Amino acid sequence: MPSIHKLRQYDKSSKAKAKEAYDGRRGARVLQDLQPGDLVLMKTEKGEKWSQPGTVVTRDPENRTYLVNTPHGTLRRNRLRFPRTVALLATVLAAKPEQEEKAKNEDEEETQEQIDHKEMIMLLKKAKLAQHREQYQEAEEFYHRALFYAGMHGEFKSWSEEDVVKAKTYIFDALANLAMSRGQFEKAEGLFKETMKGLLQKGYAKTDNAIVDISLKLAMIYVMMQRYADAEQGYQFCLQTQRDKIESLKAKDDKVDEDTAALLGLTTDSYARFLLMQAKTSEALEQLNIAIQIAEQVFDKHHSQVAVLYNDKATVQAMLGNFQDAKDSVMTAIYIAKKIDSSDLPSFIANLGTILIHTNGVAEAEQHCKRAAKLAKKYNNKDATDQAKICLDEIRKRQRKVK
């Protein structure tokens, strides 16, 4: 009687031979694993053609499935539902009649390259225009077409590797920003990471401003996703990297470039808001003071960003109960806004009205809130209109209590 071990070996061998024979009859082949960032064609519905472009985000090795970004959202698909990859597709599309190949000359090739770049630029312009019009689905479709277009040129070697990486990095960044603005945070995270990978592939240092900028966006996404530990780690990386760069430049008596300083200011401001969310109000105020100092150095004391920061500072000071300090800060914001005719002026005045409720009484506060409502209509500032309404509602509530 054969042993159990030998029976299992025989069974395994028989199944392997059967599979080999089956595959041989049907022309089956081993499919290579796809990697994040690979461009593919896929079906979104049963019976559709393989015409839907997509980008691989990640692979699940246990289930042998992939998450793929498409204009219609992120979809999970089995590897067998992908058709031929871009490399094979490019070969098919690139096939031309022999007489056309002979007719080519260098001038025609240069002209074709110019045409290809113009077509890419046109796709990106259409995407930006659709995004500006808040036609987000259409914008995403244009970006994916551009991404697929760049991938094909890369596989067929009709563009240089540098041009392909540059185009794909730009498109990934645009798609990530689009996803972020639509609240699609998981999707934005994957796309920003692809953008970062493209930049590193191009030779960017991990401390480059472009990498830090993406890291800041990822930290902001983690806040929205309530992944606070990841957010804190991201903020600390951005803050420390920019501080180190600035200290290094100062030590060499080199001029600190505006972009590096401005990015530190932007990170500090964003980190202050994160601290405020966590009820770390005093720490948030410290960060805002640093952000104001940087903004005044980088821009100008009468810049709109400086005004916004002073208004934010006033809000935090009011939360701490320092109403007189809050009044001084918001008055600075109002002074700057008047000087540069900023559309944020009604928001600042509404904030002043809210602060005055706690100091000068409701009568003066009401005057400022009514003025804010009037100016909000002039500047077509909906946020300021809402803010003025909240202020006036609070005043009426207090007036009823007095009666």
Legacy VTK file of the C-alpha trace (Angstrom):
# vtk DataFile Version 3.0
C-alpha trace
ASCII
DATASET POLYDATA
POINTS 403 float
0.000 0.000 0.000
1.536 3.333 -1.050
2.258 5.910 1.628
0.146 9.040 2.085
3.220 11.131 1.206
3.633 9.384 -2.176
-0.077 9.716 -2.957
0.074 13.453 -2.324
3.172 13.811 -4.503
1.466 11.878 -7.293
-1.685 14.013 -6.974
0.362 17.206 -7.087
2.321 15.990 -10.138
-0.856 14.957 -11.978
-2.499 18.334 -11.376
0.600 20.156 -12.605
0.693 18.087 -15.809
-3.028 18.595 -16.369
-2.642 22.355 -15.953
0.313 22.390 -18.374
-1.698 20.493 -20.993
-4.729 22.773 -20.477
-2.657 25.932 -20.750
-0.855 24.615 -23.799
-4.105 23.978 -25.663
-5.377 27.478 -24.901
-2.169 29.427 -25.326
-2.101 30.433 -21.650
0.961 32.274 -20.386
2.361 33.416 -17.047
1.249 36.972 -16.354
3.798 39.346 -14.886
2.871 41.218 -11.740
1.907 44.830 -12.224
3.554 47.527 -10.126
2.121 50.750 -8.608
2.130 53.436 -11.279
1.736 50.981 -14.189
-0.733 52.111 -16.827
-3.382 49.639 -17.942
-6.544 49.295 -19.957
-9.498 47.641 -18.279
-13.232 47.020 -18.377
-15.567 48.809 -15.993
-18.678 46.843 -16.967
-19.247 43.328 -18.276
-19.237 43.245 -22.051
-17.323 46.515 -22.423
-14.232 46.783 -24.559
-10.791 47.069 -22.982
-10.880 50.861 -23.328
-10.927 52.273 -19.794
-7.487 53.752 -18.876
-6.308 53.333 -15.301
-3.257 53.519 -13.064
-2.273 50.780 -10.621
-2.214 52.081 -7.035
-1.376 48.953 -5.057
-1.404 45.140 -5.224
-2.976 42.677 -2.788
-0.761 39.560 -3.070
-3.087 37.368 -1.007
-6.162 37.947 -3.163
-4.136 38.525 -6.339
-6.084 41.719 -7.015
-5.138 45.327 -7.735
-6.510 48.726 -6.760
-6.665 50.888 -9.871
-7.352 54.621 -10.161
-9.706 55.440 -13.029
-11.776 58.494 -14.019
-14.722 56.688 -12.397
-13.015 56.149 -9.052
-10.717 53.553 -7.505
-11.661 49.998 -8.548
-10.448 46.566 -7.432
-9.726 44.157 -10.276
-8.213 40.701 -10.717
-5.002 40.525 -12.786
-6.788 38.481 -15.453
-9.184 41.352 -16.085
-6.338 43.468 -17.411
-5.626 43.245 -21.129
-2.288 43.677 -22.789
-0.164 46.284 -21.047
0.908 49.551 -22.586
4.133 48.103 -23.973
2.273 45.626 -26.198
-0.428 48.150 -27.019
2.152 50.726 -28.032
3.769 48.187 -30.356
0.435 47.551 -32.056
-0.425 51.231 -32.401
3.075 52.071 -33.564
2.962 49.559 -36.428
2.905 51.470 -39.726
2.930 50.414 -43.374
6.432 49.908 -44.724
6.105 52.708 -47.273
5.273 55.219 -44.498
8.381 54.204 -42.561
10.564 54.788 -45.647
8.992 58.177 -46.253
10.027 59.477 -42.821
12.813 62.023 -42.515
14.347 63.924 -39.617
12.262 67.068 -40.181
9.042 65.056 -40.068
10.136 63.332 -36.838
10.826 66.691 -35.175
7.460 67.985 -36.340
5.742 64.894 -34.956
7.459 65.388 -31.598
6.200 68.964 -31.475
2.700 67.771 -32.347
2.839 65.151 -29.572
3.826 67.744 -26.976
1.098 70.108 -28.158
-1.478 67.345 -27.838
-0.327 66.687 -24.271
-0.494 70.384 -23.400
-3.975 70.596 -24.911
-5.190 67.662 -22.793
-3.812 69.296 -19.644
-5.381 72.650 -20.537
-8.754 70.967 -21.014
-8.341 69.243 -17.653
-7.492 72.513 -15.885
-10.413 74.295 -17.525
-12.859 71.557 -16.510
-11.454 71.668 -12.981
-11.888 75.458 -12.859
-15.515 74.997 -13.923
-15.910 72.371 -11.167
-16.546 69.671 -13.776
-14.392 67.305 -11.768
-15.305 64.042 -13.491
-14.458 65.492 -16.897
-11.215 66.957 -15.532
-10.165 63.579 -14.159
-10.886 61.887 -17.486
-8.625 64.386 -19.301
-5.832 63.836 -16.747
-6.067 60.050 -17.165
-5.969 60.387 -20.947
-2.856 62.538 -20.615
-1.295 59.994 -18.254
-2.011 57.142 -20.629
-0.655 59.214 -23.530
2.619 59.865 -21.666
2.923 56.185 -20.740
2.562 55.078 -24.334
5.276 57.465 -25.496
7.520 56.161 -22.744
6.992 52.511 -23.684
7.513 53.192 -27.397
10.593 55.376 -26.666
9.174 58.230 -28.729
9.826 60.536 -25.762
12.885 60.691 -23.576
12.632 59.057 -20.160
13.101 62.497 -18.573
10.113 63.932 -20.487
7.911 60.950 -19.600
8.770 61.129 -15.889
8.250 64.892 -15.899
4.833 64.574 -17.557
3.659 61.703 -15.334
4.840 63.470 -12.171
2.953 66.615 -13.119
-0.220 64.660 -13.909
-0.061 62.581 -10.716
0.296 65.802 -8.723
-2.671 67.379 -10.543
-4.812 64.270 -9.963
-3.801 64.213 -6.296
-4.739 67.865 -5.797
-8.040 67.227 -7.564
-8.791 64.225 -5.344
-7.822 66.198 -2.239
-10.153 69.078 -3.145
-12.986 66.545 -3.616
-12.390 64.972 -0.222
-11.101 61.710 -1.746
-8.298 61.468 0.769
-7.213 57.840 0.320
-7.019 58.344 -3.420
-5.094 61.614 -2.972
-2.638 59.878 -0.645
-1.797 57.224 -3.228
-1.412 59.773 -6.011
0.797 62.108 -3.960
3.047 59.158 -3.145
3.284 58.350 -6.854
4.205 61.988 -7.503
6.915 61.796 -4.852
8.250 58.580 -6.363
8.460 60.305 -9.747
10.388 63.242 -8.291
12.854 60.957 -6.514
13.252 59.023 -9.763
14.188 62.306 -11.443
16.967 62.777 -8.884
15.285 65.130 -6.409
16.720 64.996 -2.892
14.439 63.948 -0.030
14.919 67.425 1.425
13.956 69.253 -1.792
11.140 71.809 -1.466
9.013 69.819 -3.911
9.256 66.700 -1.708
8.559 68.716 1.450
5.535 70.336 -0.216
4.046 66.909 -0.984
4.879 65.720 2.544
2.944 68.715 3.902
-0.059 67.827 1.751
0.117 64.237 3.007
0.209 65.493 6.609
-2.916 67.561 5.924
-4.608 64.512 4.392
-3.760 62.439 7.472
-5.410 65.085 9.640
-8.587 64.786 7.563
-8.404 60.996 7.851
-7.854 61.305 11.640
-4.487 59.585 11.368
-3.025 62.042 13.841
0.213 60.157 14.590
1.058 60.082 10.860
0.128 63.759 10.579
2.395 64.717 13.496
5.278 62.759 11.978
4.724 64.453 8.609
4.582 67.939 10.099
7.746 67.358 12.134
9.607 66.147 9.029
8.574 69.249 7.079
9.344 71.677 9.904
12.732 70.157 10.768
13.792 69.843 7.110
13.036 73.490 6.333
14.622 74.762 9.567
17.791 72.758 8.880
18.022 74.099 5.328
17.599 77.690 6.472
20.174 77.279 9.280
22.610 75.704 6.796
22.215 78.615 4.374
22.678 81.177 7.141
25.794 79.384 8.401
27.301 79.731 4.910
26.208 83.388 4.720
24.053 82.411 1.749
20.745 84.109 1.056
17.707 82.112 2.143
15.569 81.675 -0.956
11.968 82.827 -0.782
10.459 79.425 -1.620
12.250 77.661 1.246
11.225 80.295 3.791
7.654 80.537 2.466
7.231 76.752 2.678
8.371 76.836 6.315
5.805 79.573 6.991
3.040 77.601 5.276
3.952 74.456 7.220
4.021 76.368 10.507
0.593 77.883 9.835
-0.875 74.480 8.920
0.694 72.881 11.993
-0.854 75.608 14.170
-4.295 74.672 12.851
-3.566 71.013 13.577
-2.611 71.881 17.158
-5.780 73.927 17.493
-7.845 70.903 16.432
-6.252 68.985 19.282
-7.135 71.750 21.756
-3.452 72.672 22.149
-4.339 76.356 21.988
-1.219 77.882 23.579
1.086 75.826 21.332
-0.990 76.862 18.307
-0.529 80.541 19.227
3.243 80.073 19.408
3.296 78.549 15.912
1.125 81.371 14.533
3.563 83.963 15.883
6.396 82.179 14.072
4.301 81.991 10.870
3.591 85.745 11.039
7.279 86.534 11.498
8.204 84.408 8.456
5.384 85.852 6.304
6.452 89.434 7.070
10.031 88.598 6.054
9.173 86.642 2.918
6.341 88.775 1.580
5.658 92.163 3.106
4.072 93.494 6.282
1.081 94.562 4.189
0.591 91.256 2.360
-2.777 89.466 2.347
-1.261 86.336 3.906
0.038 88.420 6.824
-3.472 89.820 7.338
-4.999 86.329 7.364
-2.456 85.157 9.935
-3.162 88.109 12.234
-6.874 87.329 12.007
-6.167 83.678 12.872
-4.024 84.845 15.780
-6.918 86.991 17.037
-9.237 83.982 16.979
-6.796 81.880 19.020
-6.211 84.709 21.506
-9.979 85.037 21.976
-10.192 81.298 22.618
-7.625 81.767 25.381
-9.716 84.611 26.845
-7.185 87.303 25.880
-9.819 89.552 24.284
-7.834 92.797 24.317
-4.872 91.106 22.603
-7.333 89.526 20.159
-8.791 92.961 19.387
-5.308 94.375 18.694
-4.476 91.488 16.357
-7.697 91.686 14.345
-7.344 95.462 14.057
-3.923 94.866 12.462
-5.548 92.454 10.016
-8.262 95.039 9.194
-5.655 97.779 8.665
-3.724 95.635 6.160
-6.932 94.515 4.376
-8.053 98.142 3.908
-4.632 99.146 2.618
-4.575 96.447 -0.080
-8.368 96.346 -0.674
-8.591 92.674 0.304
-11.826 90.733 -0.177
-11.148 89.230 3.275
-11.957 92.583 4.924
-15.590 91.683 5.802
-14.435 88.433 7.460
-11.982 90.358 9.617
-14.613 92.915 10.614
-17.051 90.128 11.501
-14.349 88.593 13.665
-13.849 91.966 15.362
-17.589 92.121 16.070
-17.472 88.645 17.630
-14.550 89.649 19.867
-16.197 92.929 20.923
-19.202 91.021 22.255
-16.919 89.981 25.118
-15.303 93.403 25.699
-17.155 96.511 24.530
-20.698 95.185 24.702
-23.212 94.155 22.049
-24.035 97.635 20.720
-20.598 98.281 19.183
-20.285 94.644 18.181
-23.594 94.854 16.297
-22.385 97.851 14.271
-19.313 95.956 13.080
-21.234 92.779 12.270
-23.809 94.735 10.211
-20.992 96.489 8.378
-19.357 93.112 7.730
-22.612 91.769 6.240
-22.869 94.785 3.927
-19.256 94.516 2.765
-19.619 90.746 2.256
-22.248 91.440 -0.421
-19.946 93.975 -2.089
-17.050 91.500 -2.243
-19.354 88.524 -2.908
-17.767 86.777 0.076
-20.139 83.997 1.180
-17.952 82.926 4.120
-17.999 86.485 5.470
-21.796 86.608 5.033
-22.153 83.436 7.100
-19.710 84.729 9.713
-21.583 88.047 10.053
-24.871 86.179 10.424
-23.454 84.021 13.234
-22.200 87.153 14.960
-25.583 88.936 14.686
-27.439 85.810 15.874
-25.236 85.705 18.981
-25.892 89.402 19.643
-29.684 88.958 19.379
-29.480 85.935 21.666
-27.708 88.036 24.314
-30.137 90.930 23.858
-33.086 88.599 24.515
-31.455 87.381 27.731
-31.105 90.978 28.988
-34.822 91.655 28.377
LINES 1 404
403 0 1 2 3 4 5 6 7 8 9 10 11 12 13 14 15 16 17 18 19 20 21 22 23 24 25 26 27 28 29 30 31 32 33 34 35 36 37 38 39 40 41 42 43 44 45 46 47 48 49 50 51 52 53 54 55 56 57 58 59 60 61 62 63 64 65 66 67 68 69 70 71 72 73 74 75 76 77 78 79 80 81 82 83 84 85 86 87 88 89 90 91 92 93 94 95 96 97 98 99 100 101 102 103 104 105 106 107 108 109 110 111 112 113 114 115 116 117 118 119 120 121 122 123 124 125 126 127 128 129 130 131 132 133 134 135 136 137 138 139 140 141 142 143 144 145 146 147 148 149 150 151 152 153 154 155 156 157 158 159 160 161 162 163 164 165 166 167 168 169 170 171 172 173 174 175 176 177 178 179 180 181 182 183 184 185 186 187 188 189 190 191 192 193 194 195 196 197 198 199 200 201 202 203 204 205 206 207 208 209 210 211 212 213 214 215 216 217 218 219 220 221 222 223 224 225 226 227 228 229 230 231 232 233 234 235 236 237 238 239 240 241 242 243 244 245 246 247 248 249 250 251 252 253 254 255 256 257 258 259 260 261 262 263 264 265 266 267 268 269 270 271 272 273 274 275 276 277 278 279 280 281 282 283 284 285 286 287 288 289 290 291 292 293 294 295 296 297 298 299 300 301 302 303 304 305 306 307 308 309 310 311 312 313 314 315 316 317 318 319 320 321 322 323 324 325 326 327 328 329 330 331 332 333 334 335 336 337 338 339 340 341 342 343 344 345 346 347 348 349 350 351 352 353 354 355 356 357 358 359 360 361 362 363 364 365 366 367 368 369 370 371 372 373 374 375 376 377 378 379 380 381 382 383 384 385 386 387 388 389 390 391 392 393 394 395 396 397 398 399 400 401 402
